[in-house]
Amino acid sequence: MFQRILYGGDYNPNQWPREVWEQDMRYFKNAHINSATVNVFSWAKIQPAEEIYDFSELDDIVDMLSREGYDIVMATSTGALPAWMVKRYPEVARTDYEGRAHKFGHRHNACPNSPVFQKFAAKIAGKLAERYGSNPHIACWHVSNEYGGECYCENCAKAFRVWLREKYKTLEALNAAWNMEFWGHIVYDWDEIVLPNALGDGIGWEKTAFAGMSVDYRRFISDSMLDNFKMERDSIRKFDRETPITTNLMGTYKGLDYFKWAKEMDIVSWDNYPAYDTPWSSVAMRHDLMRGLKGQPFMLMEQTPSQQNWQAYNSLKRPGQMRAQSYQTIAHGADTIQFFQLRRSKGACEKFHGAVIAHAGTDRTRVYREVEQLGRELEALGNRTLGSVHDSRVGIVFDWDNYWALEYTSGPSVRLTYVEQIEQYYRFFYDRNYSVDMIPVDAALDRYKIVVAPVLYMVKEGMREALEDFVQKGGVLVTTYMSGIVDQSDNVHLGGYPGPLRKLAGVWVEEIDALAPGQYNEAVFADKSRVKCGLVCDLMHLEGAQSLAEYGNDFYAGMPVLTKNAFGKGFVYYVGSELDAEGLSRTLRMAAEDAGVSPVIPEETGLEVSRRRAKDCSYYFVINFRKEEAEIPACLVGKTDVLTGRQTEAGEKLSQYDVKILQVKE
C-alpha cells in the first residue's frame, strides 16, 4: 500500500510562525522523517464561518511538504467542531450520560446523528479531497480523529428508534429480546423507548437494568459513528478514487466494534500509548488485534517519542525504549511508525505531551537523537518488510458484543472484566513466542489449529455450529467459565450452562460461585499437584468430558475444575475457574501439544521473537524488554542482522531494549 515505511507524525505548523516551519524542515530531514500528518484539528481555521472557506495556510503547508518530498497524511479536521457551528446550531453538540446538553468545548464533541454536523462534515471532507486529492504526495486520508464517546440527545433517541425498527421489525420482537416483562417495562409504541442513560435504565456509567437494551445502544452508537466515517470517506471518494482512507483506532477501546469498522477502512491505523507499567505482552496483544481486524499490516498513527501527558504517571521512556517499542510494532504488523507529535505545543492540555522537537526548540536532545537513529535505520531497512505477513496457527477470539455484555452483567463478580481475561491467555503464548492472531467470532477457523475463547459469554447465532465444525475436523478449542451463557440480546440460554457449548464441552455447570479478593480455592491435578484458583468457580458435572483437575476445598471439593472433551477429531478444554499462572500454563501447554502448534523458534528464551514472512524470506524480530541480558537463541546464530549487516554469534547477548532483525532465507 505504501512505497516506504512512513516515518513522521502529527504536525501543526499552523501553531507556529513561518520561520519555525523552515527550521522544522531541516530538523525533520536530518532525522530521516519522511511523512507528516496535517490538518487534524484545523476545521475552525479552514472554515472560519458557515459561508467562508480559507485554505491559504493549508495550501502553503501542503506545498512546503510536497516540495520537501514528504508523504502527507491528510486529515479531514472533523474531530472538533468550530465555535460558530455550536453557537448557530446548538444541536450539533452532544448530550452526556447524565442528560446535560453540552456547549462549545473539548473535542470529539459532535452528535453523530445531528443532520447539521453530517452536512458540514461531509462538505469539508469533499472540499479537501477536491483541492488536494490529485496531489501525488497525499499518501493517506485520515478521517476525523479517535472516534469515541456517546451522545444521548433527542436526535440520537429518534435515530435509535429507527435503528431498532430496522432490526426487530415489531415491538413484540423487541419486548421479547429485551425481556421487557421484567419490572413491567413493556412498550406499546416506538416513541416510548427511552435511552439507557442516567435518566432511564442506566445504573451508573457501566451498569444497566436492561442489558439487552444497553448492548443495543452500544451497537447503535458504534454504527452511528461508523456512518459518519463512511459519509466522509464517500465524500473523499468523489474526488480521489485510489488513495487509502483510514481513521485512528485505539486498541481495545470499549466503545466501538472495530471488527465491523475495519470492513469499511482501506487500512487500519491506531494510537499506541501504554503506561509506564503496561506489560509488553499487553502492548503486543493490541498490535495483534489491530492486525487481526483486517488480517493485514496496519499503520501506527500515533505513539509518543518520550512521554504522555494525560496518564496518572507520565514517565519518560528510558533510553532505547522508544526504538525497541517501534520495532515491536513493526514485528507485529505495522508498516508505519508515526508520532504524536513532531513539535511540542506551547499551550493547552497537551503542552507536556512528548514530541520530536521539545520546548527547547533544538535538535540537541536525547529524544531527537533517538528519533534520528531510528529514522536512519528505517530508511536503510527500506521496503523489505512492507506487506509481509504472519503465519499464525493460534487464534484468540476478541468480540465487542461480548465485551459490552459481560461487563454490563450484574454478577457474579465486579472483578470479572473482559480485556483482562483475554490478556491472561494471550500472555501464555506471548511469553513462549507463539504467533497469535486476534480473531472475530465469525472468523474462518480453518487455518488455525487451536482457538482460545475465554469468557465467551454471548454465543450468537452460528457460533456454536462454527466451533463444533472446527473441533470436529481436529481443532482444539479452549474456553472458560462464563461462556455460553446468553444470546445476542443477553437472554440466558436455558437448559444449563454453558448453553449451546454444553455438548461441545461435555460438561454441565449447575452453579457459579464468586470468590472475593483474597479468597481462593485449589485445583488438584491427577498427580496431586495443586495450584490456586479464584474469581469464580463453576460447579460442574461431567457429561462425557474427562476431569483433569478437581477443586480441593469448600463444599464442592472433588468436583471438576478443568476438563477435556474429545469431540470428533479434536478436543475441547473447559476451564472452570481463574487458574493462577502455573495452572493456566499447564493447561495451555497440554492444549498446544494436542493441537500440534509450535512457537516461532523451538527454544525457550526471555527474548521476544516474532516473525514476518515475505516472498522469499522471513524476518525474525528479536527484542529484549527485560532488565537482564539474554543470549541469542542457538537456532538464530549465524543469521544476518539487517540493521547492522553483521551475523549473530554464539553466546552473543542482548541488553535491555536491544533489537535485531534477522533475515532468514526460505
N, C-alpha and C positions, 0 to 999 in steps of 0.2 A: 504493500500500500504506500509506503514511503521509500524514497531512494536512499536515505541515510537515517541513522538514529537521530531523531530530533532532540537537540540538547539546548535547553533555554528555560523559558518560563514566563510568568506574568510580568508584563512591563507596562508601566503607566507614565510615559513621558509627559503626558498632559498635566501631570502634577508638578512639573519642573520647568525652569526657564530653558531656552533653546541651547545655551552654551553647555548645559549639563547633558543634553542629548549627544552632542559631539563627543564629549568626554566618555559617555557610556559606550558609544560605538567602538572607541579604542579599547576600553576595558573588556568589553564582551568579545571582541575579535581576539585579543590576547588570551582569553580564557577558552577559546575554541567553541564559544557559544554560537549556534547556527540557527536558532529559532526564537521567536518571541510571540507570546500570546497577548493580544491587544484588544482594547475596547470592551473589556468585561463589564465595567460599571460606568459607561460613558453615555448612557441614554440621555441624561439631563444636558450633557454637553452638545450632543449632536442633534437634539430636538429640544431647544430651549423653550418652545411654546407649541401649542397644538398645531398651528399653521406654519411653523418655521422649522426648517432643517438647515443645519450648518455643518458641512463635512470638511471644512477647510483645514482644520487642525489635523483631523484623522487622515486627510489626503497627504499632508506633509509627513506624518508618521509612516504611512504605508510607502510613500515614495522613498523615504530615507532607508527603511528596512529593505526595500526591493533593490535599491542601489547597492547596498552592502551585501546582497546575496543571501538574505535570511529567508528561511521558511516561516511563513506567517500563519499562526493560528488565529483566525478572525472570529471574535465573539460577537454575539448579536446584541449585547448590552442590556438584555431584558431582565437581569437578575435583581434589579432595584428600580422602583418607579421614580419618575421625576415629580417634583413637588407640585407643579402646575396641574398634573393629572389628578392627584388626590384632592387638590383644592377644588377643581372644577367638577370632578366626578368622584365623590367620596366612596361610592360603592365598589371602586376598584381595590380598596384596602380590605384586609382580612378582618373577620370576626373570630376571636380566640375561643378556646375551650370553655372559658367562663362566661361567654356571651358578650364580651366587650368589643365594640366596633373600634378598630384602630385608626389612628390618624397617620399622617406622614411620618416616616421614620424607619430606621433599620433597613434590612434588605430581605430578599425572599418574602416580600410583603404584598404580593398581588393575589387577589382571589382568583383561583384558576377558572372559575365559572362566571367571571364577570365578562359580559359581552364587550364592554368598553375596553378592558385590558386586552382581550383577544384581538379586537380590531386594531389597536395601536401596535401591539407586539408583532402581529403578522405583517403590518405595513412597514415597520422599521427593519425587520429581517429581510423583506423583499427589496427595500431600497438599498440596503447594504450589499446584497447579492448582485443587484443590478449595477451598482457602482464598481464593485471590486471583484466580482466573480470571474472576470476574464483575465485577472492578473495571475500569471503563472507562478508567482511566489506564494499565493494563498494555498497552503498545504492541507488545511483542515478548517471546517466551520465548527465553532463551539457555541451551541445554543444555550442561552441563559447561563446559569451557574449554580451548581449544587442544589438542585431541586429538593425541596423538603418542606415540612410543616403541614399544618392543616388549616382549614377555614370552615366556619360554622355559620355563615351568613344565610340570608334568605335565598340568594341566588343558588348557593350550594344545596340548600334544602329542596328547592324546586328541581334542580338537576338530579339530585339523589333519587327523588320520587320517579323521575323519568327513567333513570338507570334501573331502578327496581322493577318498574313495569316491563321493561325490556327483558329483564332476567326471569321474573317469576310469572309474568303474564296475568295472573289473577291474585286477588287479595287472599283467597283461600290458600293458595300455594305459599304465599308469603307468610301468613299466620302459622302455617304448619312448619315452615322452615325455621322460623324464629321461636317456635313453641310459645306463641303468644297467649295460649290458655293460662300459662303461668302468670300469677298475680292479676289475672283478668285484663290482660293487655290487648285483647283482640281489637283490630282496627277494621272499620267498615267503609272507610273512604281513604284514598291515597293521601289526601291532604291531612289526615290525622297522624301521619307518620312524623315523629319529632326526632331531630338529630340526637345521637347518643353522646351529648356533651354534659357539662355540669348542670345544665338546666333541664336535662331529660333523664336518660337512663345511665349516664356515666357515673362511675363511683371513683372519684379521683381520676388522675390522668391515665392510669394504666389498668383500671378495673372497670367492670360494667355489670349491669344487672342482666343484660341480654347479649351474650357473646356473639350469637348469630348476626344480630343487627350491627354490632360494633365491628366485627370482622368484615361484614359487607361494606361498612363505611370506609374502612381501611382500603378495601379493594377499589371502591369508588373514587377516593381521593387520589390513589395511585393512578387510576385510569384517567382522571381529570387532568392531572399534571402531565401524564403521557400525551394526552390530546393536545396540550399546549406545546409540548416538544414537537409533535408531528405537524402541528399547524405552522410553526416557524420553519421546520425542515421543508415542508412543502412550498412555503413562500420562497425559500432559497432555491429550490429545485426548478422554479420557473425561469431562473436566470443562469443557474450553474448546475448542469446535469451530472457532473462527474466527481467533483471534489468531495472527499468523505466528510460526513457530518456526525458529530458526537455531542455529548454533554458529560460533564464530570460527575461521576457517581462517588459514593462514599463507603465502599466496603460492605460491612454488614449493617449499614444504616437500616433501621427498622421500618421506616415509613413507606418505602416504595418497593414494589415487586420487580426487582432488577432483571429477573429472567424474562419477564414479559417486556420490559423496556428494551432489553438487548435485541429483541427481534426487530425493533424499529430503528436501531442505530447501525451505522456503517462500521463503526469500530467502537469498542468500549474504552472509556477513559475513566480514571479515578484519582482521588486525592488521598495520599497515604501519610497519616500523622500519628504514628504510635507515640505513646507516652514514655517517660524515662524508664518505666518498669514493665512495659509491654513485652511479653515473651516473644522471641524471634519466631517461634512456631506460630503464634497468632498473626504476626505480620505476613508470614509465608502463606497461611491459610487464606487470608484476604486476597493476596495476589492470585492464588489458585482459583478462588471464587470468581474474581474478575475475568480470568482467562476462561473459566468454565461457562460464563454467561453466554458466550457465542462459540466456545470451543476453538478460539483462535487468539493470536497475540493481541495485546491491549496497549493502551497509552498510559503512562504515568503522567497525569496532567499537573499534579502538584505534590511536592514534598518540600520541607524546609532544608536549606543548606546548613542551618545551625540550630535554631530553637523555635518552638511555637510561642505564642503569647497568651493563648486562651485556656490552657490547661491549668490544673491546680499548681503544678510544679514544672516550670518550663526550663528544664535543664539543657545545657549546651550538649550538642553531640560531641563525643570525645574525638580526639584526632584519629582519622581513618574511618570513623563510624559512618559518615555520610557516603564515602566511597563504597564501603562494604555493603551498606544498605542499598545503594543504587545497583550494584551488581547482583544482589539478591533479587531485586525487582526484575532485572533482565533475565536472570536464571529461571524465574517462574513465569516468564512470558511477555515481558514488556519490550516494546520496540521504540520507546522514547524515555527520556529522563528529563523532566521539567520541574522547575522550582516555583514556589511562591515565596519570594518574589525576586526580581532581578535587582531592584533598588529599593531600599527600606523607606517606607513612608515617614514623613516628618510629623504627622499628627494623627489624631483619632485612635480608635481602639486597637489598630494593628500596627502601631508605630514601633512596637518592640518585637514584632514578628521578624524572624531572621530573613536575610537577603544576601545575594551575592555581593552587592555593594552596601556596606553598612553606613551608619550616620556619619562616620568619619570621612566618607566620600573618597576613599583611597583604595588602591589595589594592593597595599602593603599590609594585608591582614591574613591570619591563618585560614579563615574561611575562603577567601579569594584564592589563595594558593592551592587549597584542596579542590576547589571548583576547576581551577586551571589544569591541575593534574588529571582529573577525571575527564575533562574535555579533550585533552591531548590523547588520552588512551582511547576514548570512544572514537575519535577521528581516525586513529590508526586501526582500530577494530573494523571500521568501515561498515559494510552491509552484510558481513558474513553471517551474523545471527538473525538478520531480519527474516521474518516469516517462518523460522524454524519452529518445530512443534515438540510436544511432549507425548511420550508413548506410555500412557498410564494404564494399568490393569486394576487399579483400586479406585472405586468411585464412592464418594461420601455425599449423601443426599442433603441438600440445603433447600428449604422451601419457606417462602414468606408467609403463606397461609398457615403453616404450622407454627411459625414464629409468632404471629399475631394470636392465633387461637390458644396456644399453650400458655402464653403469658396473660391472656385475659381470664383464664380459668381461675375460679375461686376454689383453690385447693389443688392438690393435697399439701403443697409446701410453697411458701413465698420464695424460697431459695432456688426453686426449680426454674432456671432461665435457659432459653433456647441456645443462644450462641455459646454459652459456657459448656453446655452438654456436647455440642458438636466439637468444640475445641479439644475436649479431653480425648476424643477418639482420633482426631487429626494428629494430635501431639505424638501418639504412639508411632504413627507412620513417618512423621517428620523426623523424629529422633533417630530413626533407623534408615532414613534416606530412601523410603519408597516414593515413587512418583504417584501423586494423587490428583484426580480430577474432582472438583466440586460440581455436583450434577443436580439438575432439577428432578422433580418426581416423575416427570414424563420423558425422561431421557431414554434413548435407545441403550439398552443394557448389554447388548451382545458383545461389545468389545471388552467388558470387564469380567474379571474372574471373581472378584469379591466386591460386594456392595454393602456399605455400612449406613444404616439409617437409624441413628439414635432418636429417642423420643418422637417417633413418627405418630404423633398424637392424632392428627387428622388424616384419615385414609379416605381419599375421594374416589369417585367412580373410575374404574380402570386400573387403579394402583394394585389392588390385590391380584388381578389377573397377570399384570406385567411382572410382579415379583414372583408369583408362582411359576410362570414360564421361565424366568431367569434361573431359578433354583432347579426346576425340573430338568433343565438342559445341562446342569452340572455346576452352576454358580453357587457361591457361598454368600449367604445373607447374614448380617449381624444386626439385630435390633434389640430394643431395650424396654424397660418399664415405661409406662405412659405412651405406649404405642397401640395403634388400632382402636383408639377409644371413641372417636367421634367421626361424623361425616362432614361434608363441606359446609354445613350450616351449624356445626357444633352441637348436633344432637347425638346422643350416645348410641353406638351400635349395640343393640340389645342382644342378649344371649351369652354374655360373659366376655370379659377381656381376654385377649386382645382383639376381639371383634372379628373383622374379616381376615385377620392374620392368625386366627386360632388354629386352623387346620395346618397351616404352613409351619407354625412354630411348634405344634404338637403339645401345647400347654393350655391350661385354663386358669386364669387369675381370678381368685374369689374376692380378695380384699387387697387394699393398698394401705400400708402403714406409713406414717410420716414421722421421721426422726428429727428432733430439734437439734440445734447446734450443740456439739459436744456429746451427742448420743450416737452410739454405733452398735452394729451387730457384727457378726463374723460370718465369712464364707469359708466353709470347711471342705477341702478337696478330698478326693478318694485316698490320697497318700497321707491324710491327716494334717497337711499343712493348712495354715489359717491366714486369711487376710481380712482387713477391715472392710466393712461396707456400711453405707448410711444413706442419708437424704430421704429416700423412700424404699420400702421393701414390699415387693409383690408376694402375696401369699398364694402360691400357685400349686396346681396339681398336674401331674404328667398325663398326657393323652397321646402317647406314642413316642415322646421325646425321651432322651437319656439324661439323667441328672449328672452334672459334672461337679457340682458343689452344692452343699446344703447349709442352711442357717445354723449357727452354733448356739444362739441364745434366744431368749424370750419364749413366749408360748408357741411360736411357730418354729422352734428349733427342730431340725430334721426335715423341714420342707425344702424343696429345691430352690436355689437362688440363681443357679446358672445351668442352662440346659442346651442340648444339641439334638436336633431332629433331622433324620435322613428323610429327604423329600425328592423323589425321582433320583436323578444322578447327583444331586447336590445336598447341601446341608444348611440348616438354619440354627444360628446361635441366638439364644434369648437370654439377655442379662437382666435379672430381676431386681437389682439394687445397684446403687452407685458404688462400684468397687474402687478400692484405693489403687494407686499407680501400679503396685506389684500385681494385684489381682487382674486389673484390666490388661496389663502387659501379657500376663499368662494366657488370658482368654484370646486376645487378638493374635498371639503367636500361633495358637492352635488353629484359629480360623485361617490365617495366612498360609499355614502349612497345608491345610485341607484344600485351599484354593490354588496352591501351586504358584503363588506370586513371589517375586524376588525384589530386593532393593536395587537401586541404581548400581551399586557396587556390592560385591559379596562380603566385604569386610566391615565389621563394626568400627565406628570411629566417632570421635566427638566433633568432627567437622560436618558442616552442611555440604552435601554433594547433590547437585541437581544436574539433569541432562536435557539439552535441547537437541533434537535431531534435524540436521539439514539434509540436502540431497545426497551427498557423498561422504558425510562425516557426522560425528556427534561432538558437541561442545559440553564438557564437564565443568561446571562451575563449582569450585572448591573454596569455601569460606570458613574462617574461624571466628565465631562470635563469642567464644569463651575466653576467660582471662588466662587460662593455662595454655601453653604451647601444645600443639598437636602435630603428630608426624603424618606426612603424606602416606596414604594407603599404598601398600605394595603394588596393587593392581594398576596404579596410576603413575608408577615410577617409569621414567623414560619417555613420558608424553610431553609434547611441546606446549609451553605456556604462550598463548598468542599475545599476551600483554608484554612479555619480555623477549620472546623468541628463544628462550632457553628451555632445555629439557629438565624435568624434575629428576632429583637424585634420591637414592635410597637413604633413609634417615633424615631427609630434609624436613624441617619443622616450620609450621606457620604460627606466627604470633597472633594475638587478638587483632581482628579486623583485616588480617592479610587475606588476599584474594588471588586465585589462579584460575584461568580459563584454559582448559586443556583440550586440544583438538585431537580427536581420535578418528582415524580413517575407518570407514565401514567396509 
